[in-house]
Amino acid sequence: MEAMGKQQREEVLLRAASDGNLRLLKKMARWMGSGGQGEAAVLAAVEDGEGGRPLHLAAGAGRVEVCRYLVEDLRLDVNQLNCQGHTPLYLSAYFGRAAAATYLLDHGADPLASKLRSPLYGAAMQGHCEMLEMLLSRGLDVDLNSVQGTALHAAACYKQHGMMKILLEHHADPNKVCYLNNTPLSLAMRQRDMSTELLECAKLLIKAGADVNFIDLDGDSYVTVAAKFGYPGIMKCLLDAGANPDIPDEYGRTPVEFAASNGSRDMVEMLFPLTSPISTLPDWSIDGIISHVKHYGLKPRDKQKCAKRRTELKQKALKAFKEEEYFIAALLYSCAITLDPSPDEYATLLANRSLCCLRTKNGRAALPDATMCRRVRPFWPKACYREGSAFMLLKDYEKACKAFADGLKLDPTNGDLANALREAQEAAKDARRPEN
């Protein structure tokens, strides 16, 4: 062990946790903590590239004995979060490790600790029926909500037809909205998937009482989404269930216009008898609608409404960030990015989303945004700072030095960049220094 570098030691320790090698795990923890740090401190701090600590890895691999040692003997936090905002309980549910999930629940695991996704969400997403049934039998609310939604959102989004049946049998709400105002059906339809599985999921939700006239975060009705993405089967189900085909989107465009714009004659024919005549279309016929949209396109996008929505999302994101809800803030910035920002605003949104990832110590997610930010605004020192910070988390100290140095060239008086460069240079020296 003396010949190992620090990174190698950490890798061996983490592998032992994942493999369930309790003897090796204890040995490594004692040896690494012999300088006065202690076993518990070592095992609470060591993490992989995604912020996964020994308890996360043990839970995800179903290593109950390792979990017992970490939770009962060392008193580690059973609800600790990794960089993705996942708890050990979530990972045990996601990977279908029923024994580990049961143990964690019996020892204080909080199903609400992860605000991004619940354990039910993880089980439904992966199609672990037995895990889902076990969690529900333990009294977990079938509509337990998180940032990305309920278990029904997950089952719909990932087309887990069997999971949806179980959840709906337990009276899951098909109209439950997640933080970003999407229902299970709207999330499923926005996956741009033409599969029969999606159609079957849509039928289940509509039969269970989904509000067929729901308006989602983007201001679209289900009928509009079906027309936009080309879902004739879902369109028919919605219309048969009484969906209103006249509901326009935020910019005044109707489903029949989207269908014509996409060249979906079958959907234009389906919508035409049920749609009220549009005064701006001189020839109100199936061919007339298709011809008009082909030659003149859809009504122009309303830039003012787009800007207003972006402003609302940025304000919500800033509020979430100040409240240290970094995962929520990142999702809100993601929504704002899709709403046609200017190049400078786009760069700012990328920098902000990158900072959210940095605050959760997720260097892998922070780096692409920071790199793109530098491309969009190459003379912006903050973009260099974000990129350097991401490389620091990833322990790529040489690249961090370069990013911080590039930023200092742009702004030689920037104290934060100067301090960051010194720290990166020291870290690079330490990384190159042989271990004793």
GUROPA-390335 format. One line per field, with one value per residue (C-alpha): residue in three letters; residue number from 0; x, y, z. Coordinates in steps of 0.5 Angstrom, whole numbers, padded with zeros to 4 digits, always signed. Example, Ala and Ser with C-alpha at 12.3 -4.5 7.8 and 13.67 -1.06 7.14 Angstrom:
residuo = ALA,SER
num = 0,1
px = +0025,+0027
py = -0009,-0002
pz = +0016,+0014
END
This chain:
residuo = MET,GLU,ALA,MET,GLY,LYS,GLN,GLN,ARG,GLU,GLU,VAL,LEU,LEU,ARG,ALA,ALA,SER,ASP,GLY,ASN,LEU,ARG,LEU,LEU,LYS,LYS,MET,ALA,ARG,TRP,MET,GLY,SER,GLY,GLY,GLN,GLY,GLU,ALA,ALA,VAL,LEU,ALA,ALA,VAL,GLU,ASP,GLY,GLU,GLY,GLY,ARG,PRO,LEU,HIS,LEU,ALA,ALA,GLY,ALA,GLY,ARG,VAL,GLU,VAL,CYS,ARG,TYR,LEU,VAL,GLU,ASP,LEU,ARG,LEU,ASP,VAL,ASN,GLN,LEU,ASN,CYS,GLN,GLY,HIS,THR,PRO,LEU,TYR,LEU,SER,ALA,TYR,PHE,GLY,ARG,ALA,ALA,ALA,ALA,THR,TYR,LEU,LEU,ASP,HIS,GLY,ALA,ASP,PRO,LEU,ALA,SER,LYS,LEU,ARG,SER,PRO,LEU,TYR,GLY,ALA,ALA,MET,GLN,GLY,HIS,CYS,GLU,MET,LEU,GLU,MET,LEU,LEU,SER,ARG,GLY,LEU,ASP,VAL,ASP,LEU,ASN,SER,VAL,GLN,GLY,THR,ALA,LEU,HIS,ALA,ALA,ALA,CYS,TYR,LYS,GLN,HIS,GLY,MET,MET,LYS,ILE,LEU,LEU,GLU,HIS,HIS,ALA,ASP,PRO,ASN,LYS,VAL,CYS,TYR,LEU,ASN,ASN,THR,PRO,LEU,SER,LEU,ALA,MET,ARG,GLN,ARG,ASP,MET,SER,THR,GLU,LEU,LEU,GLU,CYS,ALA,LYS,LEU,LEU,ILE,LYS,ALA,GLY,ALA,ASP,VAL,ASN,PHE,ILE,ASP,LEU,ASP,GLY,ASP,SER,TYR,VAL,THR,VAL,ALA,ALA,LYS,PHE,GLY,TYR,PRO,GLY,ILE,MET,LYS,CYS,LEU,LEU,ASP,ALA,GLY,ALA,ASN,PRO,ASP,ILE,PRO,ASP,GLU,TYR,GLY,ARG,THR,PRO,VAL,GLU,PHE,ALA,ALA,SER,ASN,GLY,SER,ARG,ASP,MET,VAL,GLU,MET,LEU,PHE,PRO,LEU,THR,SER,PRO,ILE,SER,THR,LEU,PRO,ASP,TRP,SER,ILE,ASP,GLY,ILE,ILE,SER,HIS,VAL,LYS,HIS,TYR,GLY,LEU,LYS,PRO,ARG,ASP,LYS,GLN,LYS,CYS,ALA,LYS,ARG,ARG,THR,GLU,LEU,LYS,GLN,LYS,ALA,LEU,LYS,ALA,PHE,LYS,GLU,GLU,GLU,TYR,PHE,ILE,ALA,ALA,LEU,LEU,TYR,SER,CYS,ALA,ILE,THR,LEU,ASP,PRO,SER,PRO,ASP,GLU,TYR,ALA,THR,LEU,LEU,ALA,ASN,ARG,SER,LEU,CYS,CYS,LEU,ARG,THR,LYS,ASN,GLY,ARG,ALA,ALA,LEU,PRO,ASP,ALA,THR,MET,CYS,ARG,ARG,VAL,ARG,PRO,PHE,TRP,PRO,LYS,ALA,CYS,TYR,ARG,GLU,GLY,SER,ALA,PHE,MET,LEU,LEU,LYS,ASP,TYR,GLU,LYS,ALA,CYS,LYS,ALA,PHE,ALA,ASP,GLY,LEU,LYS,LEU,ASP,PRO,THR,ASN,GLY,ASP,LEU,ALA,ASN,ALA,LEU,ARG,GLU,ALA,GLN,GLU,ALA,ALA,LYS,ASP,ALA,ARG,ARG,PRO,GLU,ASN
num = 0,1,2,3,4,5,6,7,8,9,10,11,12,13,14,15,16,17,18,19,20,21,22,23,24,25,26,27,28,29,30,31,32,33,34,35,36,37,38,39,40,41,42,43,44,45,46,47,48,49,50,51,52,53,54,55,56,57,58,59,60,61,62,63,64,65,66,67,68,69,70,71,72,73,74,75,76,77,78,79,80,81,82,83,84,85,86,87,88,89,90,91,92,93,94,95,96,97,98,99,100,101,102,103,104,105,106,107,108,109,110,111,112,113,114,115,116,117,118,119,120,121,122,123,124,125,126,127,128,129,130,131,132,133,134,135,136,137,138,139,140,141,142,143,144,145,146,147,148,149,150,151,152,153,154,155,156,157,158,159,160,161,162,163,164,165,166,167,168,169,170,171,172,173,174,175,176,177,178,179,180,181,182,183,184,185,186,187,188,189,190,191,192,193,194,195,196,197,198,199,200,201,202,203,204,205,206,207,208,209,210,211,212,213,214,215,216,217,218,219,220,221,222,223,224,225,226,227,228,229,230,231,232,233,234,235,236,237,238,239,240,241,242,243,244,245,246,247,248,249,250,251,252,253,254,255,256,257,258,259,260,261,262,263,264,265,266,267,268,269,270,271,272,273,274,275,276,277,278,279,280,281,282,283,284,285,286,287,288,289,290,291,292,293,294,295,296,297,298,299,300,301,302,303,304,305,306,307,308,309,310,311,312,313,314,315,316,317,318,319,320,321,322,323,324,325,326,327,328,329,330,331,332,333,334,335,336,337,338,339,340,341,342,343,344,345,346,347,348,349,350,351,352,353,354,355,356,357,358,359,360,361,362,363,364,365,366,367,368,369,370,371,372,373,374,375,376,377,378,379,380,381,382,383,384,385,386,387,388,389,390,391,392,393,394,395,396,397,398,399,400,401,402,403,404,405,406,407,408,409,410,411,412,413,414,415,416,417,418,419,420,421,422,423,424,425,426,427,428,429,430,431,432,433,434,435
px = +0000,+0006,+0007,+0000,-0001,-0007,-0011,-0010,-0011,-0018,-0020,-0018,-0022,-0028,-0028,-0028,-0034,-0038,-0035,-0037,-0030,-0031,-0024,-0021,-0025,-0023,-0016,-0016,-0020,-0015,-0009,-0011,-0014,-0008,-0005,-0010,-0016,-0020,-0024,-0030,-0027,-0024,-0030,-0034,-0030,-0027,-0031,-0031,-0031,-0039,-0039,-0040,-0038,-0037,-0044,-0047,-0043,-0045,-0052,-0052,-0049,-0053,-0048,-0052,-0046,-0042,-0048,-0049,-0041,-0042,-0049,-0048,-0041,-0039,-0045,-0044,-0050,-0055,-0058,-0052,-0052,-0047,-0046,-0052,-0056,-0058,-0058,-0056,-0063,-0065,-0059,-0061,-0068,-0065,-0061,-0066,-0063,-0069,-0065,-0060,-0066,-0070,-0064,-0063,-0071,-0070,-0064,-0067,-0066,-0071,-0075,-0075,-0068,-0066,-0070,-0068,-0071,-0075,-0073,-0080,-0078,-0071,-0075,-0080,-0075,-0071,-0077,-0076,-0083,-0081,-0077,-0083,-0088,-0084,-0083,-0090,-0092,-0087,-0092,-0089,-0093,-0095,-0095,-0088,-0086,-0079,-0076,-0076,-0083,-0087,-0086,-0091,-0087,-0081,-0085,-0088,-0082,-0078,-0084,-0085,-0092,-0092,-0090,-0095,-0100,-0098,-0098,-0104,-0107,-0104,-0108,-0103,-0105,-0104,-0105,-0099,-0095,-0087,-0083,-0083,-0090,-0090,-0095,-0093,-0096,-0093,-0086,-0087,-0089,-0083,-0079,-0080,-0081,-0085,-0086,-0092,-0090,-0091,-0098,-0100,-0097,-0101,-0107,-0106,-0106,-0112,-0116,-0114,-0117,-0111,-0114,-0113,-0113,-0107,-0103,-0095,-0089,-0088,-0095,-0097,-0103,-0103,-0106,-0101,-0095,-0098,-0098,-0091,-0088,-0092,-0096,-0103,-0104,-0104,-0108,-0113,-0114,-0114,-0119,-0123,-0123,-0125,-0119,-0120,-0116,-0117,-0113,-0107,-0100,-0097,-0096,-0102,-0101,-0106,-0105,-0108,-0102,-0097,-0099,-0099,-0092,-0090,-0093,-0097,-0103,-0107,-0107,-0109,-0115,-0116,-0116,-0120,-0127,-0126,-0122,-0126,-0124,-0118,-0119,-0112,-0113,-0117,-0118,-0121,-0120,-0115,-0111,-0112,-0109,-0103,-0102,-0102,-0097,-0092,-0092,-0092,-0090,-0093,-0094,-0088,-0085,-0087,-0080,-0083,-0086,-0080,-0076,-0081,-0081,-0074,-0074,-0079,-0074,-0068,-0071,-0074,-0067,-0064,-0068,-0067,-0059,-0060,-0064,-0058,-0063,-0058,-0061,-0067,-0063,-0060,-0066,-0069,-0063,-0064,-0071,-0069,-0063,-0068,-0072,-0068,-0063,-0058,-0051,-0049,-0055,-0054,-0046,-0049,-0054,-0049,-0044,-0050,-0052,-0044,-0044,-0050,-0046,-0040,-0044,-0046,-0038,-0040,-0034,-0037,-0043,-0040,-0034,-0039,-0042,-0036,-0033,-0038,-0039,-0032,-0033,-0039,-0036,-0028,-0026,-0030,-0025,-0031,-0032,-0024,-0026,-0032,-0028,-0022,-0026,-0029,-0022,-0020,-0026,-0024,-0017,-0014,-0010,-0005,-0012,-0014,-0008,-0008,-0016,-0014,-0008,-0012,-0017,-0011,-0009,-0016,-0016,-0009,-0012,-0017,-0016,-0020,-0017,-0010,-0012,-0015,-0008,-0004,-0008,-0008,-0001,+0000,-0005,-0001,+0006,+0003,+0000,+0007,+0010,+0011,+0008,+0012
py = +0000,+0005,+0005,+0007,+0014,+0018,+0017,+0010,+0009,+0012,+0008,+0001,+0004,+0006,-0001,-0005,-0001,-0003,-0010,-0011,-0013,-0010,-0013,-0009,-0003,-0003,-0004,+0002,+0007,+0005,+0006,+0012,+0015,+0014,+0021,+0023,+0023,+0017,+0012,+0016,+0022,+0018,+0014,+0021,+0025,+0020,+0020,+0018,+0023,+0023,+0025,+0018,+0016,+0009,+0009,+0011,+0005,+0000,+0002,+0002,-0005,-0008,-0009,-0009,-0011,-0005,+0000,-0003,-0002,+0005,+0007,+0004,+0003,+0010,+0014,+0016,+0021,+0016,+0021,+0024,+0027,+0026,+0031,+0029,+0030,+0023,+0019,+0012,+0010,+0013,+0009,+0002,+0004,+0005,-0001,-0005,-0007,-0009,-0011,-0005,+0000,-0004,-0003,+0004,+0006,+0002,+0006,+0013,+0014,+0020,+0019,+0026,+0028,+0028,+0034,+0032,+0025,+0020,+0013,+0011,+0015,+0011,+0005,+0007,+0009,+0003,-0002,-0005,-0008,-0011,-0005,-0001,-0005,-0006,+0002,+0003,-0002,+0002,+0007,+0012,+0017,+0014,+0022,+0023,+0029,+0032,+0037,+0032,+0029,+0023,+0016,+0016,+0022,+0017,+0011,+0015,+0019,+0012,+0008,+0003,+0001,-0004,+0001,+0005,+0000,-0001,+0006,+0008,+0002,+0005,+0011,+0015,+0022,+0023,+0030,+0031,+0037,+0037,+0043,+0045,+0045,+0038,+0032,+0025,+0026,+0032,+0029,+0023,+0026,+0031,+0025,+0026,+0018,+0015,+0008,+0004,+0004,+0011,+0011,+0005,+0010,+0016,+0011,+0009,+0016,+0019,+0013,+0014,+0021,+0026,+0033,+0033,+0040,+0041,+0047,+0045,+0050,+0052,+0054,+0048,+0044,+0036,+0037,+0042,+0038,+0032,+0036,+0039,+0032,+0028,+0023,+0022,+0016,+0020,+0026,+0021,+0019,+0026,+0028,+0022,+0024,+0031,+0035,+0042,+0043,+0050,+0052,+0056,+0056,+0063,+0066,+0065,+0058,+0053,+0045,+0045,+0050,+0046,+0039,+0043,+0046,+0039,+0036,+0031,+0031,+0025,+0030,+0036,+0032,+0029,+0036,+0040,+0038,+0040,+0046,+0053,+0057,+0061,+0068,+0069,+0063,+0065,+0058,+0054,+0047,+0042,+0043,+0051,+0050,+0046,+0051,+0057,+0055,+0052,+0059,+0063,+0059,+0060,+0066,+0070,+0068,+0073,+0076,+0080,+0074,+0070,+0075,+0076,+0068,+0068,+0074,+0070,+0063,+0067,+0071,+0064,+0061,+0066,+0065,+0058,+0059,+0064,+0059,+0054,+0050,+0049,+0043,+0047,+0053,+0049,+0046,+0053,+0056,+0050,+0052,+0059,+0057,+0054,+0061,+0064,+0068,+0073,+0071,+0075,+0072,+0065,+0066,+0068,+0063,+0058,+0061,+0061,+0054,+0052,+0055,+0051,+0045,+0047,+0049,+0041,+0039,+0036,+0038,+0033,+0037,+0044,+0043,+0043,+0049,+0053,+0051,+0053,+0060,+0061,+0060,+0064,+0070,+0068,+0075,+0074,+0073,+0070,+0064,+0062,+0062,+0057,+0053,+0053,+0051,+0045,+0043,+0043,+0039,+0034,+0034,+0036,+0041,+0043,+0045,+0049,+0053,+0054,+0057,+0061,+0064,+0065,+0069,+0073,+0075,+0078,+0082,+0082,+0086,+0080,+0078,+0072,+0069,+0070,+0066,+0061,+0060,+0060,+0054,+0050,+0051,+0048,+0043,+0041,+0041,+0036,+0032,+0031,+0030,+0022,+0019,+0017
pz = +0000,+0001,-0006,-0008,-0010,-0006,-0012,-0013,-0005,-0006,-0012,-0008,-0002,-0007,-0010,-0004,-0002,-0009,-0009,-0001,+0001,+0008,+0011,+0005,+0006,+0014,+0012,+0007,+0012,+0018,+0014,+0010,+0017,+0021,+0021,+0026,+0021,+0023,+0019,+0019,+0017,+0011,+0009,+0009,+0005,-0001,-0007,-0014,-0020,-0019,-0012,-0010,-0003,+0000,+0002,-0005,-0008,-0003,-0003,-0011,-0011,-0005,+0000,+0006,+0011,+0008,+0009,+0016,+0018,+0015,+0018,+0025,+0027,+0024,+0024,+0017,+0014,+0011,+0007,+0004,-0003,-0009,-0014,-0018,-0012,-0011,-0004,-0002,-0002,-0009,-0012,-0008,-0011,-0018,-0019,-0016,-0009,-0005,+0001,+0001,+0001,+0006,+0011,+0009,+0011,+0017,+0019,+0018,+0010,+0008,+0002,+0001,+0002,-0005,-0008,-0015,-0016,-0011,-0009,-0013,-0019,-0019,-0019,-0024,-0029,-0029,-0029,-0022,-0020,-0014,-0011,-0013,-0009,-0003,-0003,-0004,+0002,+0006,+0006,+0001,-0002,-0009,-0011,-0008,-0012,-0013,-0018,-0024,-0022,-0019,-0020,-0026,-0029,-0029,-0032,-0037,-0039,-0040,-0043,-0037,-0039,-0033,-0028,-0030,-0029,-0022,-0020,-0023,-0019,-0013,-0015,-0018,-0020,-0028,-0027,-0022,-0024,-0023,-0021,-0028,-0030,-0034,-0033,-0034,-0041,-0043,-0041,-0045,-0051,-0051,-0052,-0059,-0059,-0065,-0061,-0060,-0053,-0052,-0055,-0050,-0045,-0047,-0048,-0040,-0038,-0042,-0039,-0032,-0033,-0035,-0037,-0044,-0045,-0040,-0042,-0040,-0039,-0046,-0047,-0051,-0050,-0051,-0058,-0060,-0058,-0062,-0068,-0067,-0066,-0071,-0066,-0070,-0066,-0059,-0063,-0064,-0057,-0055,-0060,-0058,-0051,-0052,-0053,-0056,-0062,-0062,-0056,-0059,-0057,-0053,-0060,-0063,-0067,-0067,-0068,-0075,-0077,-0074,-0077,-0084,-0083,-0081,-0087,-0083,-0088,-0084,-0078,-0082,-0084,-0077,-0074,-0080,-0078,-0071,-0072,-0072,-0078,-0078,-0081,-0083,-0088,-0094,-0097,-0091,-0093,-0092,-0098,-0097,-0090,-0092,-0098,-0094,-0089,-0094,-0097,-0091,-0086,-0079,-0075,-0073,-0066,-0061,-0059,-0053,-0050,-0051,-0047,-0041,-0040,-0040,-0035,-0031,-0031,-0029,-0023,-0021,-0022,-0018,-0012,-0012,-0012,-0007,-0003,-0005,-0009,-0014,-0018,-0019,-0021,-0026,-0029,-0029,-0033,-0038,-0039,-0040,-0045,-0050,-0051,-0056,-0052,-0055,-0055,-0049,-0045,-0047,-0045,-0038,-0037,-0039,-0034,-0029,-0030,-0030,-0023,-0020,-0022,-0019,-0012,-0012,-0014,-0021,-0025,-0031,-0031,-0030,-0035,-0042,-0040,-0038,-0045,-0049,-0045,-0047,-0054,-0054,-0051,-0052,-0048,-0042,-0036,-0032,-0037,-0036,-0028,-0029,-0034,-0029,-0023,-0027,-0028,-0021,-0019,-0024,-0021,-0028,-0025,-0031,-0035,-0029,-0029,-0037,-0036,-0030,-0034,-0040,-0035,-0032,-0039,-0040,-0034,-0030,-0024,-0022,-0015,-0016,-0022,-0019,-0013,-0017,-0021,-0015,-0012,-0018,-0019,-0012,-0013,-0020,-0016,-0011,-0016,-0019,-0013,-0011,-0005,+0000
END
